[in-house]
């Protein structure tokens, strides 16, 4: 008998749309805006069951952080 593996390869691959994570993405954007102004912020920990999208969310947040760091470093170089 052939069983379908629910944990098939593809974990962490970017989906076309990240559903239900708008609040998480917005909170990280706010945190990085605060950090650029030297405002202390709390850390964030994402946890959950296998396959709920933690890695996908972290990958998306990494893209956002890269943009913030690029802008921040550019502003540091400007007189």
N, CA, C and O atoms as CSV, one atom per row, in Angstrom:
chain,resi,resn,atom,element,x,y,z
A,1,UNK,N,N,0.827,-1.184,0.000
A,1,UNK,CA,C,0.000,0.000,0.000
A,1,UNK,C,C,0.872,1.248,0.000
A,1,UNK,O,O,1.826,1.334,0.772
A,2,UNK,N,N,0.558,2.208,-0.850
A,2,UNK,CA,C,1.324,3.445,-0.996
A,2,UNK,C,C,0.696,4.543,-0.155
A,2,UNK,O,O,-0.491,4.838,-0.292
A,3,UNK,N,N,1.503,5.153,0.722
A,3,UNK,CA,C,1.022,6.261,1.545
A,3,UNK,C,C,1.636,7.566,1.061
A,3,UNK,O,O,2.801,7.603,0.664
A,4,UNK,N,N,0.849,8.633,1.096
A,4,UNK,CA,C,1.352,9.947,0.732
A,4,UNK,C,C,2.061,10.551,1.945
A,4,UNK,O,O,1.503,10.593,3.041
A,5,UNK,N,N,3.281,11.011,1.742
A,5,UNK,CA,C,4.065,11.607,2.808
A,5,UNK,C,C,3.626,13.058,3.012
A,5,UNK,O,O,3.805,13.877,2.110
A,6,UNK,N,N,3.050,13.404,4.187
A,6,UNK,CA,C,2.629,14.786,4.422
A,6,UNK,C,C,3.805,15.738,4.605
A,6,UNK,O,O,3.632,16.955,4.537
A,7,UNK,N,N,4.997,15.198,4.837
A,7,UNK,CA,C,6.187,16.023,5.046
A,7,UNK,C,C,7.093,15.965,3.824
A,7,UNK,O,O,8.300,15.752,3.933
A,8,UNK,N,N,6.493,16.158,2.681
A,8,UNK,CA,C,7.238,16.057,1.423
A,8,UNK,C,C,8.235,17.214,1.306
A,8,UNK,O,O,8.065,18.248,1.951
A,9,UNK,N,N,9.260,17.042,0.495
A,9,UNK,CA,C,10.245,18.111,0.310
A,9,UNK,C,C,9.567,19.384,-0.191
A,9,UNK,O,O,8.569,19.338,-0.911
A,10,UNK,N,N,10.115,20.479,0.194
A,10,UNK,CA,C,9.553,21.763,-0.208
A,10,UNK,C,C,9.389,22.678,0.986
A,10,UNK,O,O,8.917,23.806,0.842
A,11,UNK,N,N,9.768,22.213,2.151
A,11,UNK,CA,C,9.654,23.042,3.345
A,11,UNK,C,C,10.501,24.299,3.180
A,11,UNK,O,O,11.664,24.232,2.784
A,12,UNK,N,N,9.906,25.429,3.486
A,12,UNK,CA,C,10.618,26.696,3.398
A,12,UNK,C,C,10.570,27.362,2.040
A,12,UNK,O,O,11.035,28.491,1.888
A,13,UNK,N,N,10.010,26.675,1.042
A,13,UNK,CA,C,9.901,27.287,-0.275
A,13,UNK,C,C,8.871,28.407,-0.226
A,13,UNK,O,O,7.835,28.285,0.428
A,14,UNK,N,N,9.163,29.488,-0.918
A,14,UNK,CA,C,8.299,30.650,-0.868
A,14,UNK,C,C,6.997,30.402,-1.631
A,14,UNK,O,O,7.017,30.096,-2.823
A,15,UNK,N,N,5.857,30.538,-0.932
A,15,UNK,CA,C,4.575,30.395,-1.623
A,15,UNK,C,C,4.249,31.673,-2.388
A,15,UNK,O,O,4.925,32.690,-2.229
A,16,UNK,N,N,3.218,31.617,-3.211
A,16,UNK,CA,C,2.836,32.799,-3.975
A,16,UNK,C,C,2.321,33.906,-3.059
A,16,UNK,O,O,2.503,35.088,-3.347
A,17,UNK,N,N,1.683,33.524,-1.965
A,17,UNK,CA,C,1.128,34.496,-1.027
A,17,UNK,C,C,1.285,33.955,0.393
A,17,UNK,O,O,1.003,32.786,0.652
A,18,UNK,N,N,1.734,34.810,1.305
A,18,UNK,CA,C,1.882,34.398,2.694
A,18,UNK,C,C,0.617,34.835,3.427
A,18,UNK,O,O,0.468,36.002,3.789
A,19,UNK,N,N,-0.272,33.904,3.635
A,19,UNK,CA,C,-1.581,34.216,4.221
A,19,UNK,C,C,-1.520,34.262,5.740
A,19,UNK,O,O,-0.876,33.426,6.374
A,20,UNK,N,N,-2.195,35.244,6.312
A,20,UNK,CA,C,-2.345,35.319,7.756
A,20,UNK,C,C,-1.127,35.788,8.519
A,20,UNK,O,O,-1.100,35.679,9.745
A,21,UNK,N,N,-0.124,36.305,7.842
A,21,UNK,CA,C,1.102,36.745,8.521
A,21,UNK,C,C,1.324,38.251,8.407
A,21,UNK,O,O,2.409,38.746,8.714
A,22,UNK,N,N,0.302,38.976,7.968
A,22,UNK,CA,C,0.443,40.425,7.793
A,22,UNK,C,C,0.818,41.123,9.094
A,22,UNK,O,O,1.648,42.032,9.094
A,23,UNK,N,N,0.214,40.707,10.196
A,23,UNK,CA,C,0.496,41.326,11.500
A,23,UNK,C,C,1.940,41.062,11.928
A,23,UNK,O,O,2.599,41.951,12.469
A,24,UNK,N,N,2.432,39.853,11.688
A,24,UNK,CA,C,3.813,39.521,12.033
A,24,UNK,C,C,4.795,40.342,11.203
A,24,UNK,O,O,5.785,40.853,11.726
A,25,UNK,N,N,4.517,40.464,9.922
A,25,UNK,CA,C,5.389,41.222,9.035
A,25,UNK,C,C,5.386,42.697,9.425
A,25,UNK,O,O,6.437,43.339,9.438
A,26,UNK,N,N,4.223,43.228,9.738
A,26,UNK,CA,C,4.107,44.628,10.136
A,26,UNK,C,C,4.846,44.895,11.449
A,26,UNK,O,O,5.480,45.939,11.603
A,27,UNK,N,N,4.766,43.958,12.393
A,27,UNK,CA,C,5.445,44.164,13.674
A,27,UNK,C,C,6.966,44.182,13.501
A,27,UNK,O,O,7.657,44.949,14.171
A,28,UNK,N,N,7.485,43.348,12.614
A,28,UNK,CA,C,8.930,43.348,12.370
A,28,UNK,C,C,9.351,44.641,11.678
A,28,UNK,O,O,10.418,45.177,11.973
A,29,UNK,N,N,8.530,45.146,10.765
A,29,UNK,CA,C,8.846,46.428,10.136
A,29,UNK,C,C,8.893,47.534,11.186
A,29,UNK,O,O,9.778,48.389,11.142
A,30,UNK,N,N,7.957,47.527,12.124
A,30,UNK,CA,C,7.941,48.531,13.184
A,30,UNK,C,C,9.155,48.391,14.092
A,30,UNK,O,O,9.718,49.392,14.535
A,31,UNK,N,N,9.556,47.170,14.368
A,31,UNK,CA,C,10.732,46.944,15.211
A,31,UNK,C,C,11.975,47.521,14.545
A,31,UNK,O,O,12.783,48.177,15.202
A,32,UNK,N,N,12.131,47.285,13.259
A,32,UNK,CA,C,13.327,47.795,12.593
A,32,UNK,C,C,13.295,49.305,12.420
A,32,UNK,O,O,14.346,49.945,12.415
A,33,UNK,N,N,12.119,49.880,12.280
A,33,UNK,CA,C,12.034,51.333,12.278
A,33,UNK,C,C,12.480,51.879,13.630
A,33,UNK,O,O,13.198,52.877,13.696
A,34,UNK,N,N,12.054,51.224,14.706
A,34,UNK,CA,C,12.459,51.654,16.047
A,34,UNK,C,C,13.964,51.482,16.248
A,34,UNK,O,O,14.615,52.348,16.832
A,35,UNK,N,N,14.513,50.377,15.769
A,35,UNK,CA,C,15.946,50.139,15.921
A,35,UNK,C,C,16.779,51.175,15.186
A,35,UNK,O,O,17.848,51.559,15.661
A,36,UNK,N,N,16.306,51.634,14.034
A,36,UNK,CA,C,17.052,52.659,13.303
A,36,UNK,C,C,17.071,53.989,14.049
A,36,UNK,O,O,17.902,54.850,13.761
A,37,UNK,N,N,16.153,54.162,15.015
A,37,UNK,CA,C,16.116,55.376,15.833
A,37,UNK,C,C,16.673,55.112,17.235
A,37,UNK,O,O,16.452,55.903,18.152
A,38,UNK,N,N,17.396,53.998,17.398
A,38,UNK,CA,C,17.998,53.598,18.670
A,38,UNK,C,C,16.985,53.424,19.804
A,38,UNK,O,O,17.303,53.686,20.964
A,39,UNK,N,N,15.782,52.988,19.478
A,39,UNK,CA,C,14.765,52.687,20.483
A,39,UNK,C,C,14.877,51.208,20.835
A,39,UNK,O,O,14.835,50.362,19.942
A,40,UNK,N,N,15.021,50.875,22.127
A,40,UNK,CA,C,15.121,49.455,22.495
A,40,UNK,C,C,13.801,48.723,22.239
A,40,UNK,O,O,12.721,49.268,22.467
A,41,UNK,N,N,13.906,47.497,21.769
A,41,UNK,CA,C,12.716,46.690,21.458
A,41,UNK,C,C,12.887,45.292,22.040
A,41,UNK,O,O,13.996,44.881,22.380
A,42,UNK,N,N,11.787,44.575,22.150
A,42,UNK,CA,C,11.828,43.198,22.633
A,42,UNK,C,C,12.116,42.245,21.485
A,42,UNK,O,O,11.826,42.532,20.324
A,43,UNK,N,N,12.686,41.119,21.835
A,43,UNK,CA,C,12.944,40.068,20.849
A,43,UNK,C,C,11.643,39.375,20.479
A,43,UNK,O,O,10.647,39.459,21.197
A,44,UNK,N,N,11.674,38.686,19.338
A,44,UNK,CA,C,10.518,37.921,18.872
A,44,UNK,C,C,10.951,36.470,18.723
A,44,UNK,O,O,12.039,36.180,18.225
A,45,UNK,N,N,10.086,35.568,19.162
A,45,UNK,CA,C,10.318,34.135,18.966
A,45,UNK,C,C,9.109,33.573,18.237
A,45,UNK,O,O,7.972,33.752,18.674
A,46,UNK,N,N,9.359,32.893,17.124
A,46,UNK,CA,C,8.291,32.225,16.385
A,46,UNK,C,C,8.379,30.732,16.661
A,46,UNK,O,O,9.433,30.117,16.501
A,47,UNK,N,N,7.264,30.164,17.075
A,47,UNK,CA,C,7.227,28.730,17.324
A,47,UNK,C,C,5.923,28.183,16.770
A,47,UNK,O,O,4.968,28.926,16.549
A,48,UNK,N,N,5.895,26.903,16.554
A,48,UNK,CA,C,4.681,26.282,16.053
A,48,UNK,C,C,4.958,24.882,15.541
A,48,UNK,O,O,6.098,24.420,15.499
A,49,UNK,N,N,3.910,24.246,15.168
A,49,UNK,CA,C,4.014,22.887,14.664
A,49,UNK,C,C,4.709,22.858,13.308
A,49,UNK,O,O,4.834,23.871,12.620
A,50,UNK,N,N,5.143,21.692,12.961
A,50,UNK,CA,C,5.793,21.465,11.678
A,50,UNK,C,C,4.829,21.806,10.541
A,50,UNK,O,O,3.674,21.378,10.538
A,51,UNK,N,N,5.322,22.578,9.583
A,51,UNK,CA,C,4.537,22.853,8.387
A,51,UNK,C,C,3.596,24.042,8.469
A,51,UNK,O,O,2.776,24.235,7.571
A,52,UNK,N,N,3.695,24.859,9.540
A,52,UNK,CA,C,2.778,26.000,9.649
A,52,UNK,C,C,3.324,27.268,8.999
A,52,UNK,O,O,2.620,28.275,8.923
A,53,UNK,N,N,4.577,27.229,8.526
A,53,UNK,CA,C,5.118,28.357,7.788
A,53,UNK,C,C,6.137,29.201,8.524
A,53,UNK,O,O,6.344,30.360,8.165
A,54,UNK,N,N,6.776,28.657,9.540
A,54,UNK,CA,C,7.774,29.427,10.292
A,54,UNK,C,C,8.955,29.796,9.405
A,54,UNK,O,O,9.375,30.952,9.395
A,55,UNK,N,N,9.488,28.854,8.676
A,55,UNK,CA,C,10.645,29.116,7.821
A,55,UNK,C,C,10.294,30.086,6.708
A,55,UNK,O,O,11.089,30.966,6.379
A,56,UNK,N,N,9.124,29.937,6.131
A,56,UNK,CA,C,8.682,30.857,5.083
A,56,UNK,C,C,8.586,32.274,5.637
A,56,UNK,O,O,8.999,33.233,4.984
A,57,UNK,N,N,8.038,32.401,6.846
A,57,UNK,CA,C,7.918,33.713,7.482
A,57,UNK,C,C,9.298,34.309,7.749
A,57,UNK,O,O,9.527,35.484,7.459
A,58,UNK,N,N,10.200,33.534,8.287
A,58,UNK,CA,C,11.553,34.021,8.571
A,58,UNK,C,C,12.251,34.447,7.285
A,58,UNK,O,O,12.951,35.459,7.276
A,59,UNK,N,N,12.077,33.704,6.213
A,59,UNK,CA,C,12.675,34.089,4.928
A,59,UNK,C,C,12.114,35.412,4.433
A,59,UNK,O,O,12.858,36.238,3.905
A,60,UNK,N,N,10.816,35.625,4.594
A,60,UNK,CA,C,10.190,36.889,4.199
A,60,UNK,C,C,10.721,38.041,5.060
A,60,UNK,O,O,11.008,39.125,4.553
A,61,UNK,N,N,10.847,37.793,6.358
A,61,UNK,CA,C,11.366,38.818,7.259
A,61,UNK,C,C,12.814,39.150,6.935
A,61,UNK,O,O,13.241,40.295,7.088
A,62,UNK,N,N,13.566,38.161,6.492
A,62,UNK,CA,C,14.950,38.391,6.093
A,62,UNK,C,C,15.019,39.365,4.921
A,62,UNK,O,O,15.902,40.222,4.881
A,63,UNK,N,N,14.094,39.243,3.967
A,63,UNK,CA,C,14.039,40.183,2.844
A,63,UNK,C,C,13.770,41.604,3.342
A,63,UNK,O,O,14.404,42.555,2.885
A,64,UNK,N,N,12.832,41.744,4.275
A,64,UNK,CA,C,12.481,43.059,4.817
A,64,UNK,C,C,13.668,43.653,5.575
A,64,UNK,O,O,13.976,44.836,5.435
A,65,UNK,N,N,14.327,42.822,6.376
A,65,UNK,CA,C,15.478,43.284,7.151
A,65,UNK,C,C,16.596,43.743,6.228
A,65,UNK,O,O,17.261,44.742,6.505
A,66,UNK,N,N,16.805,43.025,5.138
A,66,UNK,CA,C,17.843,43.408,4.173
A,66,UNK,C,C,17.578,44.807,3.620
A,66,UNK,O,O,18.506,45.604,3.481
A,67,UNK,N,N,16.333,45.107,3.308
A,67,UNK,CA,C,15.973,46.433,2.795
A,67,UNK,C,C,16.247,47.500,3.856
A,67,UNK,O,O,16.834,48.540,3.555
A,68,UNK,N,N,15.821,47.242,5.101
A,68,UNK,CA,C,16.062,48.210,6.177
A,68,UNK,C,C,17.549,48.435,6.397
A,68,UNK,O,O,17.979,49.576,6.563
A,69,UNK,N,N,18.336,47.377,6.403
A,69,UNK,CA,C,19.770,47.523,6.619
A,69,UNK,C,C,20.437,48.266,5.471
A,69,UNK,O,O,21.343,49.069,5.695
A,70,UNK,N,N,20.004,48.008,4.256
A,70,UNK,CA,C,20.562,48.712,3.105
A,70,UNK,C,C,20.306,50.213,3.215
A,70,UNK,O,O,21.209,51.022,3.000
A,71,UNK,N,N,19.079,50.576,3.548
A,71,UNK,CA,C,18.733,51.997,3.705
A,71,UNK,C,C,19.502,52.601,4.870
A,71,UNK,O,O,20.032,53.706,4.757
A,72,UNK,N,N,19.567,51.887,5.987
A,72,UNK,CA,C,20.256,52.397,7.169
A,72,UNK,C,C,21.738,52.624,6.881
A,72,UNK,O,O,22.287,53.666,7.239
A,73,UNK,N,N,22.385,51.659,6.240
A,73,UNK,CA,C,23.803,51.808,5.922
A,73,UNK,C,C,24.041,52.931,4.925
A,73,UNK,O,O,25.051,53.629,5.014
A,74,UNK,N,N,23.142,53.114,3.989
A,74,UNK,CA,C,23.236,54.214,3.035
A,74,UNK,C,C,23.160,55.553,3.770
A,74,UNK,O,O,23.937,56.466,3.494
A,75,UNK,N,N,22.221,55.658,4.701
A,75,UNK,CA,C,22.050,56.903,5.456
A,75,UNK,C,C,23.262,57.198,6.336
A,75,UNK,O,O,23.586,58.363,6.566
A,76,UNK,N,N,23.931,56.163,6.828
A,76,UNK,CA,C,25.135,56.365,7.633
A,76,UNK,C,C,26.272,56.953,6.803
A,76,UNK,O,O,27.085,57.720,7.318
A,77,UNK,N,N,26.330,56.599,5.531
A,77,UNK,CA,C,27.391,57.083,4.664
A,77,UNK,C,C,27.162,58.505,4.196
A,77,UNK,O,O,28.114,59.199,3.837
A,78,UNK,N,N,25.913,58.952,4.194
A,78,UNK,CA,C,25.601,60.305,3.739
A,78,UNK,C,C,26.046,61.330,4.779
A,78,UNK,O,O,25.870,61.123,5.980
A,79,UNK,N,N,26.628,62.450,4.305
A,79,UNK,CA,C,27.073,63.485,5.269
A,79,UNK,C,C,25.925,64.227,5.883
A,79,UNK,O,O,26.135,65.119,6.704
